[in-house]
Amino acid sequence: MKNTIKVERAKKDMTQEDLAKLLGVSRQTVNSMEKNRYAPSTILALKLSKIFNCSVNDIFQLENTD
Amino acid sequence: MENKDLKLLPYKFKIVGYALLAISILVFIGAFTEIISVEKAIIKNVLFNLVLIAFLILAISKEKIEDERSMKLRLVAFAATFLYGVLFIIVSPFVNILFHGSFEIDIHAYQLLFTMFLWYFVVFYFMKKFN
């Protein structure tokens, strides 16, 4: 699964730390998600969609290997 | 939404864990330099228990920022530790026969638990940092 968290974060001019604080997670978790090493839970995905003001499908996309 | 994750001790308990670890080091130094003149067997038991309690508290207390990823990594580390413990017991007799010529298992429960906790901490913090 790939995601556009980094792009969406850049659009909002936020640092990983800022986003982590809004999500209530650690900065390493945001970093792991951006690098596709960690797939977030539905709750975290919904929180991201609320912060970025777009749908979950706009942030996360399935890949052929999924 | 109801949270069905493991229930952990608050982050503040880490201080208790580190304090117990520090006390056990002091007890060890005291016994080694013979400042504490109590029977060696008693000191040994107290020391092992102190270290195990300290490790247990450190292992089951929350991180400074506890989130779903740290919980996932914790569960993976617990699973890896369990497998390590089982493999340790299976492999030990073969190691014993190689180095001591005896097939008997001579592992103290403390020894096993001590290495299991160390394994848990290494796996958990390594994954937290690099995964």
N, CA and C atoms of all chains as a GROMACS GRO file, in nm:
protein
  591
    1MET      N    1   0.085  -0.120   0.000
    1MET     CA    2   0.000   0.000   0.000
    1MET      C    3   0.088   0.125   0.000
    2LYS      N    4   0.060   0.214  -0.094
    2LYS     CA    5   0.137   0.339  -0.095
    2LYS      C    6   0.048   0.453  -0.042
    3ASN      N    7   0.111   0.562  -0.007
    3ASN     CA    8   0.031   0.673   0.044
    3ASN      C    9   0.090   0.808   0.004
    4THR      N   10   0.009   0.910   0.022
    4THR     CA   11   0.052   1.045  -0.016
    4THR      C   12   0.063   1.135   0.108
    5ILE      N   13   0.092   1.074   0.221
    5ILE     CA   14   0.099   1.151   0.346
    5ILE      C   15   0.202   1.264   0.335
    6LYS      N   16   0.318   1.230   0.279
    6LYS     CA   17   0.426   1.329   0.270
    6LYS      C   18   0.382   1.449   0.185
    7VAL      N   19   0.314   1.420   0.074
    7VAL     CA   20   0.267   1.525  -0.017
    7VAL      C   21   0.161   1.612   0.053
    8GLU      N   22   0.065   1.543   0.115
    8GLU     CA   23  -0.043   1.615   0.184
    8GLU      C   24   0.013   1.699   0.299
    9ARG      N   25   0.112   1.645   0.366
    9ARG     CA   26   0.175   1.717   0.478
    9ARG      C   27   0.246   1.842   0.425
   10ALA      N   28   0.314   1.826   0.311
   10ALA     CA   29   0.384   1.940   0.250
   10ALA      C   30   0.286   2.049   0.208
   11LYS      N   31   0.170   2.005   0.155
   11LYS     CA   32   0.068   2.102   0.114
   11LYS      C   33   0.023   2.188   0.232
   12LYS      N   34   0.013   2.123   0.347
   12LYS     CA   35  -0.032   2.194   0.470
   12LYS      C   36   0.086   2.261   0.542
   13ASP      N   37   0.206   2.248   0.484
   13ASP     CA   38   0.328   2.306   0.542
   13ASP      C   39   0.348   2.260   0.688
   14MET      N   40   0.338   2.130   0.705
   14MET     CA   41   0.353   2.072   0.840
   14MET      C   42   0.479   1.989   0.847
   15THR      N   43   0.538   1.985   0.966
   15THR     CA   44   0.652   1.894   0.987
   15THR      C   45   0.596   1.761   1.035
   16GLN      N   46   0.681   1.658   1.035
   16GLN     CA   47   0.637   1.526   1.086
   16GLN      C   48   0.595   1.539   1.232
   17GLU      N   49   0.668   1.621   1.304
   17GLU     CA   50   0.639   1.643   1.447
   17GLU      C   51   0.500   1.705   1.464
   18ASP      N   52   0.468   1.806   1.380
   18ASP     CA   53   0.336   1.872   1.388
   18ASP      C   54   0.224   1.770   1.364
   19LEU      N   55   0.243   1.691   1.257
   19LEU     CA   56   0.141   1.591   1.223
   19LEU      C   57   0.129   1.486   1.334
   20ALA      N   58   0.243   1.446   1.387
   20ALA     CA   59   0.243   1.346   1.495
   20ALA      C   60   0.164   1.396   1.615
   21LYS      N   61   0.182   1.524   1.648
   21LYS     CA   62   0.110   1.582   1.763
   21LYS      C   63  -0.041   1.582   1.737
   22LEU      N   64  -0.079   1.618   1.614
   22LEU     CA   65  -0.223   1.620   1.580
   22LEU      C   66  -0.284   1.480   1.585
   23LEU      N   67  -0.204   1.382   1.543
   23LEU     CA   68  -0.253   1.243   1.541
   23LEU      C   69  -0.244   1.176   1.678
   24GLY      N   70  -0.160   1.230   1.764
   24GLY     CA   71  -0.138   1.169   1.896
   24GLY      C   72  -0.049   1.046   1.888
   25VAL      N   73   0.044   1.050   1.793
   25VAL     CA   74   0.140   0.939   1.779
   25VAL      C   75   0.282   0.996   1.784
   26SER      N   76   0.382   0.907   1.778
   26SER     CA   77   0.520   0.955   1.779
   26SER      C   78   0.564   0.997   1.640
   27ARG      N   79   0.671   1.078   1.633
   27ARG     CA   80   0.722   1.123   1.503
   27ARG      C   81   0.771   1.004   1.420
   28GLN      N   82   0.827   0.903   1.490
   28GLN     CA   83   0.875   0.784   1.418
   28GLN      C   84   0.760   0.711   1.348
   29THR      N   85   0.641   0.715   1.409
   29THR     CA   86   0.525   0.649   1.347
   29THR      C   87   0.488   0.718   1.217
   30VAL      N   88   0.489   0.852   1.219
   30VAL     CA   89   0.459   0.929   1.097
   30VAL      C   90   0.564   0.897   0.991
   31ASN      N   91   0.690   0.895   1.032
   31ASN     CA   92   0.800   0.863   0.940
   31ASN      C   93   0.784   0.724   0.879
   32SER      N   94   0.748   0.626   0.963
   32SER     CA   95   0.728   0.489   0.916
   32SER      C   96   0.613   0.480   0.815
   33MET      N   97   0.506   0.555   0.843
   33MET     CA   98   0.392   0.553   0.751
   33MET      C   99   0.431   0.615   0.617
   34GLU      N  100   0.504   0.727   0.622
   34GLU     CA  101   0.545   0.794   0.499
   34GLU      C  102   0.635   0.705   0.414
   35LYS      N  103   0.716   0.625   0.480
   35LYS     CA  104   0.808   0.538   0.406
   35LYS      C  105   0.748   0.400   0.376
   36ASN      N  106   0.618   0.387   0.397
   36ASN     CA  107   0.544   0.263   0.370
   36ASN      C  108   0.594   0.143   0.451
   37ARG      N  109   0.654   0.171   0.565
   37ARG     CA  110   0.699   0.059   0.649
   37ARG      C  111   0.592   0.019   0.749
   38TYR      N  112   0.497   0.109   0.771
   38TYR     CA  113   0.390   0.079   0.866
   38TYR      C  114   0.255   0.118   0.808
   39ALA      N  115   0.163   0.022   0.806
   39ALA     CA  116   0.027   0.048   0.758
   39ALA      C  117  -0.059   0.087   0.879
   40PRO      N  118  -0.112   0.209   0.880
   40PRO     CA  119  -0.188   0.253   0.998
   40PRO      C  120  -0.322   0.183   1.013
   41SER      N  121  -0.379   0.192   1.132
   41SER     CA  122  -0.511   0.134   1.156
   41SER      C  123  -0.616   0.221   1.087
   42THR      N  124  -0.738   0.170   1.083
   42THR     CA  125  -0.848   0.246   1.022
   42THR      C  126  -0.868   0.378   1.097
   43ILE      N  127  -0.857   0.372   1.228
   43ILE     CA  128  -0.876   0.493   1.310
   43ILE      C  129  -0.775   0.601   1.270
   44LEU      N  130  -0.648   0.560   1.260
   44LEU     CA  131  -0.543   0.656   1.224
   44LEU      C  132  -0.563   0.708   1.082
   45ALA      N  133  -0.606   0.619   0.991
   45ALA     CA  134  -0.632   0.660   0.852
   45ALA      C  135  -0.745   0.764   0.847
   46LEU      N  136  -0.848   0.742   0.928
   46LEU     CA  137  -0.960   0.836   0.931
   46LEU      C  138  -0.918   0.971   0.991
   47LYS      N  139  -0.830   0.964   1.091
   47LYS     CA  140  -0.778   1.088   1.152
   47LYS      C  141  -0.698   1.166   1.048
   48LEU      N  142  -0.619   1.093   0.968
   48LEU     CA  143  -0.540   1.158   0.862
   48LEU      C  144  -0.631   1.226   0.761
   49SER      N  145  -0.738   1.154   0.723
   49SER     CA  146  -0.829   1.210   0.622
   49SER      C  147  -0.898   1.336   0.677
   50LYS      N  148  -0.924   1.338   0.806
   50LYS     CA  149  -0.986   1.456   0.869
   50LYS      C  150  -0.888   1.574   0.870
   51ILE      N  151  -0.763   1.545   0.905
   51ILE     CA  152  -0.662   1.651   0.911
   51ILE      C  153  -0.634   1.709   0.772
   52PHE      N  154  -0.620   1.619   0.673
   52PHE     CA  155  -0.588   1.664   0.537
   52PHE      C  156  -0.713   1.705   0.457
   53ASN      N  157  -0.828   1.686   0.518
   53ASN     CA  158  -0.954   1.725   0.456
   53ASN      C  159  -0.974   1.659   0.318
   54CYS      N  160  -0.945   1.531   0.310
   54CYS     CA  161  -0.970   1.455   0.187
   54CYS      C  162  -1.007   1.312   0.225
   55SER      N  163  -1.049   1.233   0.129
   55SER     CA  164  -1.094   1.097   0.164
   55SER      C  165  -0.973   1.004   0.189
   56VAL      N  166  -0.999   0.896   0.259
   56VAL     CA  167  -0.893   0.798   0.289
   56VAL      C  168  -0.836   0.742   0.158
   57ASN      N  169  -0.925   0.723   0.059
   57ASN     CA  170  -0.880   0.669  -0.071
   57ASN      C  171  -0.785   0.763  -0.145
   58ASP      N  172  -0.796   0.892  -0.114
   58ASP     CA  173  -0.704   0.988  -0.177
   58ASP      C  174  -0.565   0.978  -0.115
   59ILE      N  175  -0.561   0.936   0.011
   59ILE     CA  176  -0.431   0.927   0.082
   59ILE      C  177  -0.366   0.791   0.060
   60PHE      N  178  -0.447   0.686   0.068
   60PHE     CA  179  -0.392   0.550   0.057
   60PHE      C  180  -0.441   0.481  -0.070
   61GLN      N  181  -0.348   0.420  -0.141
   61GLN     CA  182  -0.383   0.344  -0.261
   61GLN      C  183  -0.322   0.204  -0.256
   62LEU      N  184  -0.403   0.106  -0.298
   62LEU     CA  185  -0.352  -0.031  -0.302
   62LEU      C  186  -0.253  -0.047  -0.416
   63GLU      N  187  -0.156  -0.135  -0.397
   63GLU     CA  188  -0.060  -0.166  -0.504
   63GLU      C  189  -0.090  -0.306  -0.556
   64ASN      N  190  -0.029  -0.342  -0.669
   64ASN     CA  191  -0.054  -0.475  -0.728
   64ASN      C  192  -0.016  -0.589  -0.634
   65THR      N  193   0.084  -0.564  -0.550
   65THR     CA  194   0.130  -0.670  -0.460
   65THR      C  195   0.038  -0.690  -0.340
   66ASP      N  196  -0.057  -0.596  -0.316
   66ASP     CA  197  -0.147  -0.608  -0.200
   66ASP      C  198  -0.260  -0.706  -0.226
   67MET      N  199  -1.415   0.424   2.021
   67MET     CA  200  -1.407   0.280   1.994
   67MET      C  201  -1.331   0.210   2.107
   68GLU      N  202  -1.382   0.095   2.150
   68GLU     CA  203  -1.320   0.025   2.263
   68GLU      C  204  -1.179  -0.024   2.228
   69ASN      N  205  -1.086   0.000   2.319
   69ASN     CA  206  -0.948  -0.040   2.295
   69ASN      C  207  -0.920  -0.175   2.362
   70LYS      N  208  -0.884  -0.274   2.279
   70LYS     CA  209  -0.860  -0.408   2.334
   70LYS      C  210  -0.711  -0.441   2.339
   71ASP      N  211  -0.628  -0.337   2.333
   71ASP     CA  212  -0.484  -0.358   2.342
   71ASP      C  213  -0.445  -0.402   2.482
   72LEU      N  214  -0.318  -0.442   2.494
   72LEU     CA  215  -0.265  -0.479   2.626
   72LEU      C  216  -0.276  -0.361   2.721
   73LYS      N  217  -0.310  -0.390   2.846
   73LYS     CA  218  -0.313  -0.282   2.946
   73LYS      C  219  -0.173  -0.271   3.004
   74LEU      N  220  -0.116  -0.152   2.994
   74LEU     CA  221   0.022  -0.132   3.040
   74LEU      C  222   0.026  -0.034   3.157
   75LEU      N  223   0.138  -0.038   3.229
   75LEU     CA  224   0.158   0.056   3.340
   75LEU      C  225   0.190   0.194   3.281
   76PRO      N  226   0.158   0.302   3.355
   76PRO     CA  227   0.191   0.436   3.303
   76PRO      C  228   0.342   0.454   3.284
   77TYR      N  229   0.379   0.551   3.201
   77TYR     CA  230   0.519   0.578   3.167
   77TYR      C  231   0.604   0.603   3.292
   78LYS      N  232   0.542   0.667   3.395
   78LYS     CA  233   0.616   0.701   3.519
   78LYS      C  234   0.680   0.578   3.583
   79PHE      N  235   0.622   0.461   3.559
   79PHE     CA  236   0.674   0.338   3.619
   79PHE      C  237   0.814   0.302   3.568
   80LYS      N  238   0.851   0.362   3.452
   80LYS     CA  239   0.987   0.338   3.400
   80LYS      C  240   1.090   0.384   3.504
   81ILE      N  241   1.059   0.496   3.573
   81ILE     CA  242   1.150   0.548   3.675
   81ILE      C  243   1.168   0.444   3.786
   82VAL      N  244   1.058   0.381   3.826
   82VAL     CA  245   1.063   0.276   3.929
   82VAL      C  246   1.152   0.162   3.881
   83GLY      N  247   1.134   0.123   3.754
   83GLY     CA  248   1.214   0.015   3.695
   83GLY      C  249   1.362   0.047   3.696
   84TYR      N  250   1.396   0.169   3.652
   84TYR     CA  251   1.537   0.209   3.649
   84TYR      C  252   1.594   0.220   3.791
   85ALA      N  253   1.510   0.268   3.885
   85ALA     CA  254   1.555   0.280   4.024
   85ALA      C  255   1.588   0.142   4.081
   86LEU      N  256   1.500   0.044   4.054
   86LEU     CA  257   1.524  -0.093   4.103
   86LEU      C  258   1.651  -0.152   4.041
   87LEU      N  259   1.671  -0.119   3.912
   87LEU     CA  260   1.792  -0.166   3.843
   87LEU      C  261   1.916  -0.106   3.907
   88ALA      N  262   1.908   0.025   3.941
   88ALA     CA  263   2.021   0.094   4.006
   88ALA      C  264   2.048   0.033   4.144
   89ILE      N  265   1.939   0.004   4.217
   89ILE     CA  266   1.955  -0.056   4.351
   89ILE      C  267   2.022  -0.192   4.338
   90SER      N  268   1.979  -0.271   4.238
   90SER     CA  269   2.039  -0.404   4.223
   90SER      C  270   2.187  -0.396   4.186
   91ILE      N  271   2.224  -0.292   4.110
   91ILE     CA  272   2.367  -0.274   4.078
   91ILE      C  273   2.444  -0.240   4.206
   92LEU      N  274   2.383  -0.153   4.289
   92LEU     CA  275   2.448  -0.116   4.416
   92LEU      C  276   2.462  -0.238   4.508
   93VAL      N  277   2.357  -0.320   4.512
   93VAL     CA  278   2.362  -0.443   4.594
   93VAL      C  279   2.474  -0.534   4.542
   94PHE      N  280   2.484  -0.545   4.409
   94PHE     CA  281   2.588  -0.629   4.347
   94PHE      C  282   2.727  -0.578   4.385
   95ILE      N  283   2.747  -0.445   4.373
   95ILE     CA  284   2.877  -0.386   4.408
   95ILE      C  285   2.905  -0.408   4.558
   96GLY      N  286   2.801  -0.388   4.639
   96GLY     CA  287   2.814  -0.407   4.785
   96GLY      C  288   2.855  -0.549   4.820
   97ALA      N  289   2.793  -0.645   4.751
   97ALA     CA  290   2.824  -0.786   4.779
   97ALA      C  291   2.962  -0.822   4.726
   98PHE      N  292   2.996  -0.766   4.610
   98PHE     CA  293   3.126  -0.796   4.546
   98PHE      C  294   3.243  -0.743   4.627
   99THR      N  295   3.226  -0.621   4.680
   99THR     CA  296   3.333  -0.559   4.759
   99THR      C  297   3.324  -0.598   4.908
  100GLU      N  298   3.225  -0.686   4.936
  100GLU     CA  299   3.202  -0.737   5.072
  100GLU      C  300   3.167  -0.630   5.174
  101ILE      N  301   3.106  -0.519   5.126
  101ILE     CA  302   3.054  -0.418   5.218
  101ILE      C  303   2.930  -0.475   5.286
  102ILE      N  304   2.849  -0.546   5.203
  102ILE     CA  305   2.731  -0.613   5.258
  102ILE      C  306   2.774  -0.754   5.299
  103SER      N  307   2.764  -0.782   5.428
  103SER     CA  308   2.810  -0.914   5.474
  103SER      C  309   2.691  -1.004   5.507
  104VAL      N  310   2.618  -1.039   5.402
  104VAL     CA  311   2.506  -1.133   5.416
  104VAL      C  312   2.543  -1.257   5.335
  105GLU      N  313   2.482  -1.367   5.370
  105GLU     CA  314   2.512  -1.493   5.300
  105GLU      C  315   2.496  -1.478   5.147
  106LYS      N  316   2.591  -1.532   5.073
  106LYS     CA  317   2.595  -1.514   4.926
  106LYS      C  318   2.465  -1.562   4.858
  107ALA      N  319   2.411  -1.675   4.909
  107ALA     CA  320   2.290  -1.732   4.848
  107ALA      C  321   2.171  -1.636   4.859
  108ILE      N  322   2.163  -1.570   4.976
  108ILE     CA  323   2.052  -1.475   4.997
  108ILE      C  324   2.069  -1.355   4.902
  109ILE      N  325   2.190  -1.302   4.899
  109ILE     CA  326   2.220  -1.187   4.812
  109ILE      C  327   2.187  -1.221   4.667
  110LYS      N  328   2.227  -1.342   4.626
  110LYS     CA  329   2.205  -1.386   4.488
  110LYS      C  330   2.056  -1.388   4.454
  111ASN      N  331   1.976  -1.444   4.547
  111ASN     CA  332   1.832  -1.451   4.524
  111ASN      C  333   1.768  -1.314   4.520
  112VAL      N  334   1.809  -1.227   4.615
  112VAL     CA  335   1.754  -1.091   4.620
  112VAL      C  336   1.789  -1.017   4.492
  113LEU      N  337   1.914  -1.031   4.450
  113LEU     CA  338   1.963  -0.965   4.330
  113LEU      C  339   1.886  -1.009   4.205
  114PHE      N  340   1.872  -1.140   4.188
  114PHE     CA  341   1.800  -1.194   4.072
  114PHE      C  342   1.655  -1.143   4.070
  115ASN      N  343   1.590  -1.147   4.190
  115ASN     CA  344   1.451  -1.102   4.196
  115ASN      C  345   1.438  -0.954   4.166
  116LEU      N  346   1.532  -0.874   4.220
  116LEU     CA  347   1.528  -0.730   4.196
  116LEU      C  348   1.541  -0.699   4.047
  117VAL      N  349   1.638  -0.765   3.983
  117VAL     CA  350   1.661  -0.742   3.840
  117VAL      C  351   1.539  -0.784   3.758
  118LEU      N  352   1.482  -0.899   3.793
  118LEU     CA  353   1.364  -0.947   3.718
  118LEU      C  354   1.244  -0.855   3.736
  119ILE      N  355   1.224  -0.806   3.859
  119ILE     CA  356   1.111  -0.714   3.882
  119ILE      C  357   1.134  -0.584   3.803
  120ALA      N  358   1.260  -0.536   3.806
  120ALA     CA  359   1.295  -0.413   3.731
  120ALA      C  360   1.269  -0.433   3.582
  121PHE      N  361   1.315  -0.544   3.527
  121PHE     CA  362   1.294  -0.574   3.385
  121PHE      C  363   1.146  -0.585   3.351
  122LEU      N  364   1.071  -0.651   3.441
  122LEU     CA  365   0.927  -0.668   3.418
  122LEU      C  366   0.857  -0.532   3.412
  123ILE      N  367   0.890  -0.446   3.510
  123ILE     CA  368   0.828  -0.313   3.512
  123ILE      C  369   0.864  -0.234   3.386
  124LEU      N  370   0.992  -0.241   3.347
  124LEU     CA  371   1.036  -0.169   3.226
  124LEU      C  372   0.965  -0.223   3.102
  125ALA      N  373   0.943  -0.354   3.099
  125ALA     CA  374   0.883  -0.417   2.980
  125ALA      C  375   0.734  -0.388   2.968
  126ILE      N  376   0.665  -0.375   3.082
  126ILE     CA  377   0.519  -0.358   3.074
  126ILE      C  378   0.472  -0.216   3.106
  127SER      N  379   0.566  -0.121   3.105
  127SER     CA  380   0.522   0.018   3.121
  127SER      C  381   0.526   0.088   2.985
  128LYS      N  382   0.438   0.186   2.971
  128LYS     CA  383   0.422   0.253   2.842
  128LYS      C  384   0.546   0.332   2.804
  129GLU      N  385   0.561   0.356   2.675
  129GLU     CA  386   0.666   0.445   2.625
  129GLU      C  387   0.620   0.589   2.647
  130LYS      N  388   0.713   0.685   2.631
  130LYS     CA  389   0.677   0.825   2.650
  130LYS      C  390   0.559   0.863   2.560
  131ILE      N  391   0.570   0.826   2.432
  131ILE     CA  392   0.454   0.841   2.341
  131ILE      C  393   0.414   0.701   2.298
  132GLU      N  394   0.309   0.652   2.362
  132GLU     CA  395   0.262   0.517   2.331
  132GLU      C  396   0.156   0.527   2.223
  133ASP      N  397   0.178   0.463   2.110
  133ASP     CA  398   0.077   0.465   2.004
  133ASP      C  399   0.057   0.324   1.948
  134GLU      N  400  -0.026   0.314   1.844
  134GLU     CA  401  -0.058   0.180   1.791
  134GLU      C  402   0.063   0.109   1.734
  135ARG      N  403   0.159   0.187   1.678
  135ARG     CA  404   0.279   0.123   1.622
  135ARG      C  405   0.365   0.064   1.733
  136SER      N  406   0.383   0.140   1.842
  136SER     CA  407   0.466   0.087   1.950
  136SER      C  408   0.400  -0.036   2.013
  137MET      N  409   0.265  -0.036   2.016
  137MET     CA  410   0.195  -0.154   2.069
  137MET      C  411   0.216  -0.274   1.976
  138LYS      N  412   0.209  -0.249   1.845
  138LYS     CA  413   0.229  -0.359   1.749
  138LYS      C  414   0.371  -0.415   1.762
  139LEU      N  415   0.469  -0.323   1.770
  139LEU     CA  416   0.608  -0.366   1.783
  139LEU      C  417   0.631  -0.442   1.914
  140ARG      N  418   0.561  -0.397   2.018
  140ARG     CA  419   0.573  -0.465   2.148
  140ARG      C  420   0.524  -0.609   2.137
  141LEU      N  421   0.410  -0.626   2.071
  141LEU     CA  422   0.354  -0.762   2.057
  141LEU      C  423   0.445  -0.850   1.972
  142VAL      N  424   0.504  -0.791   1.867
  142VAL     CA  425   0.599  -0.867   1.783
  142VAL      C  426   0.720  -0.907   1.868
  143ALA      N  427   0.767  -0.812   1.950
  143ALA     CA  428   0.884  -0.840   2.035
  143ALA      C  429   0.852  -0.950   2.137
  144PHE      N  430   0.729  -0.947   2.193
  144PHE     CA  431   0.689  -1.052   2.288
  144PHE      C  432   0.687  -1.189   2.219
  145ALA      N  433   0.633  -1.192   2.097
  145ALA     CA  434   0.627  -1.318   2.022
  145ALA      C  435   0.769  -1.369   1.992
  146ALA      N  436   0.856  -1.276   1.948
  146ALA     CA  437   0.995  -1.314   1.917
  146ALA      C  438   1.064  -1.366   2.042
  147THR      N  439   1.034  -1.304   2.156
  147THR     CA  440   1.095  -1.345   2.283
  147THR      C  441   1.049  -1.486   2.323
  148PHE      N  442   0.921  -1.513   2.302
  148PHE     CA  443   0.869  -1.646   2.334
  148PHE      C  444   0.940  -1.752   2.249
  149LEU      N  445   0.952  -1.724   2.118
  149LEU     CA  446   1.021  -1.819   2.028
  149LEU      C  447   1.166  -1.836   2.071
  150TYR      N  448   1.230  -1.724   2.109
  150TYR     CA  449   1.368  -1.730   2.154
  150TYR      C  450   1.381  -1.822   2.276
  151GLY      N  451   1.286  -1.807   2.371
  151GLY     CA  452   1.287  -1.889   2.494
  151GLY      C  453   1.277  -2.037   2.462
  152VAL      N  454   1.184  -2.070   2.370
  152VAL     CA  455   1.165  -2.210   2.331
  152VAL      C  456   1.291  -2.264   2.263
  153LEU      N  457   1.345  -2.186   2.170
  153LEU     CA  458   1.467  -2.229   2.098
  153LEU      C  459   1.586  -2.243   2.194
  154PHE      N  460   1.592  -2.152   2.291
  154PHE     CA  461   1.700  -2.155   2.391
  154PHE      C  462   1.700  -2.290   2.464
  155ILE      N  463   1.579  -2.334   2.504
  155ILE     CA  464   1.565  -2.461   2.576
  155ILE      C  465   1.598  -2.580   2.485
  156ILE      N  466   1.553  -2.570   2.358
  156ILE     CA  467   1.578  -2.681   2.264
  156ILE      C  468   1.726  -2.694   2.231
  157VAL      N  469   1.790  -2.579   2.208
  157VAL     CA  470   1.929  -2.580   2.162
  157VAL      C  471   2.029  -2.604   2.276
  158SER      N  472   1.993  -2.562   2.398
  158SER     CA  473   2.086  -2.570   2.512
  158SER      C  474   2.152  -2.707   2.533
  159PRO      N  475   2.076  -2.819   2.529
  159PRO     CA  476   2.142  -2.949   2.550
  159PRO      C  477   2.252  -2.977   2.447
  160PHE      N  478   2.230  -2.933   2.324
  160PHE     CA  479   2.330  -2.956   2.217
  160PHE      C  480   2.454  -2.871   2.239
  161VAL      N  481   2.430  -2.748   2.288
  161VAL     CA  482   2.544  -2.660   2.320
  161VAL      C  483   2.621  -2.722   2.437
  162ASN      N  484   2.545  -2.774   2.534
  162ASN     CA  485   2.606  -2.838   2.652
  162ASN      C  486   2.693  -2.957   2.613
  163ILE      N  487   2.643  -3.037   2.520
  163ILE     CA  488   2.718  -3.157   2.479
  163ILE      C  489   2.845  -3.117   2.403
  164LEU      N  490   2.839  -3.004   2.332
  164LEU     CA  491   2.956  -2.955   2.258
  164LEU      C  492   3.066  -2.906   2.352
  165PHE      N  493   3.025  -2.829   2.454
  165PHE     CA  494   3.124  -2.763   2.539
  165PHE      C  495   3.153  -2.836   2.671
  166HIS      N  496   3.054  -2.911   2.721
  166HIS     CA  497   3.074  -2.977   2.850
  166HIS      C  498   3.065  -3.130   2.842
  167GLY      N  499   3.028  -3.182   2.726
  167GLY     CA  500   3.019  -3.326   2.708
  167GLY      C  501   2.900  -3.390   2.776
  168SER      N  502   2.807  -3.307   2.824
  168SER     CA  503   2.688  -3.361   2.890
  168SER      C  504   2.563  -3.314   2.818
  169PHE      N  505   2.466  -3.405   2.805
  169PHE     CA  506   2.343  -3.371   2.733
  169PHE      C  507   2.237  -3.311   2.826
  170GLU      N  508   2.270  -3.307   2.955
  170GLU     CA  509   2.172  -3.258   3.054
  170GLU      C  510   2.146  -3.109   3.040
  171ILE      N  511   2.019  -3.072   3.063
  171ILE     CA  512   1.985  -2.929   3.060
  171ILE      C  513   2.009  -2.873   3.199
  172ASP      N  514   2.095  -2.773   3.205
  172ASP     CA  515   2.125  -2.713   3.334
  172ASP      C  516   2.103  -2.562   3.326
  173ILE      N  517   1.976  -2.525   3.303
  173ILE     CA  518   1.947  -2.382   3.291
  173ILE      C  519   1.860  -2.339   3.408
  174HIS      N  520   1.904  -2.238   3.475
  174HIS     CA  521   1.827  -2.184   3.585
  174HIS      C  522   1.715  -2.098   3.525
  175ALA      N  523   1.599  -2.099   3.589
  175ALA     CA  524   1.486  -2.020   3.538
  175ALA      C  525   1.524  -1.872   3.528
  176TYR      N  526   1.603  -1.825   3.625
  176TYR     CA  527   1.646  -1.684   3.623
  176TYR      C  528   1.727  -1.654   3.498
  177GLN      N  529   1.816  -1.747   3.466
  177GLN     CA  530   1.904  -1.730   3.349
  177GLN      C  531   1.820  -1.717   3.221
  178LEU      N  532   1.721  -1.805   3.211
  178LEU     CA  533   1.634  -1.803   3.093
  178LEU      C  534   1.554  -1.673   3.087
  179LEU      N  535   1.492  -1.636   3.200
  179LEU     CA  536   1.410  -1.515   3.202
  179LEU      C  537   1.495  -1.390   3.177
  180PHE      N  538   1.614  -1.388   3.236
  180PHE     CA  539   1.704  -1.275   3.220
  180PHE      C  540   1.738  -1.254   3.071
  181THR      N  541   1.776  -1.362   3.004
  181THR     CA  542   1.812  -1.349   2.861
  181THR      C  543   1.687  -1.320   2.776
  182MET      N  544   1.571  -1.373   2.819
  182MET     CA  545   1.447  -1.345   2.744
  182MET      C  546   1.413  -1.195   2.751
  183PHE      N  547   1.428  -1.138   2.872
  183PHE     CA  548   1.400  -0.994   2.885
  183PHE      C  549   1.498  -0.912   2.801
  184LEU      N  550   1.626  -0.950   2.804
  184LEU     CA  551   1.726  -0.878   2.726
  184LEU      C  552   1.692  -0.886   2.577
  185TRP      N  553   1.654  -1.006   2.534
  185TRP     CA  554   1.614  -1.028   2.395
  185TRP      C  555   1.495  -0.940   2.359
  186TYR      N  556   1.396  -0.933   2.450
  186TYR     CA  557   1.277  -0.851   2.428
  186TYR      C  558   1.316  -0.704   2.410
  187PHE      N  559   1.401  -0.653   2.501
  187PHE     CA  560   1.440  -0.512   2.492
  187PHE      C  561   1.515  -0.482   2.363
  188VAL      N  562   1.606  -0.572   2.325
  188VAL     CA  563   1.684  -0.551   2.201
  188VAL      C  564   1.589  -0.548   2.081
  189VAL      N  565   1.501  -0.648   2.072
  189VAL     CA  566   1.409  -0.657   1.958
  189VAL      C  567   1.317  -0.535   1.953
  190PHE      N  568   1.257  -0.502   2.067
  190PHE     CA  569   1.160  -0.392   2.071
  190PHE      C  570   1.224  -0.258   2.034
  191TYR      N  571   1.335  -0.225   2.100
  191TYR     CA  572   1.395  -0.093   2.075
  191TYR      C  573   1.464  -0.086   1.939
  192PHE      N  574   1.514  -0.199   1.890
  192PHE     CA  575   1.574  -0.201   1.756
  192PHE      C  576   1.465  -0.174   1.651
  193MET      N  577   1.351  -0.243   1.664
  193MET     CA  578   1.243  -0.224   1.568
  193MET      C  579   1.185  -0.083   1.578
  194LYS      N  580   1.176  -0.033   1.701
  194LYS     CA  581   1.121   0.101   1.723
  194LYS      C  582   1.209   0.206   1.653
  195LYS      N  583   1.339   0.184   1.658
  195LYS     CA  584   1.433   0.280   1.601
  195LYS      C  585   1.445   0.266   1.449
  196PHE      N  586   1.451   0.143   1.400
  196PHE     CA  587   1.484   0.123   1.259
  196PHE      C  588   1.370   0.070   1.172
  197ASN      N  589   1.254   0.038   1.229
  197ASN     CA  590   1.147  -0.018   1.146
  197ASN      C  591   1.033   0.084   1.127
   0.00000   0.00000   0.00000
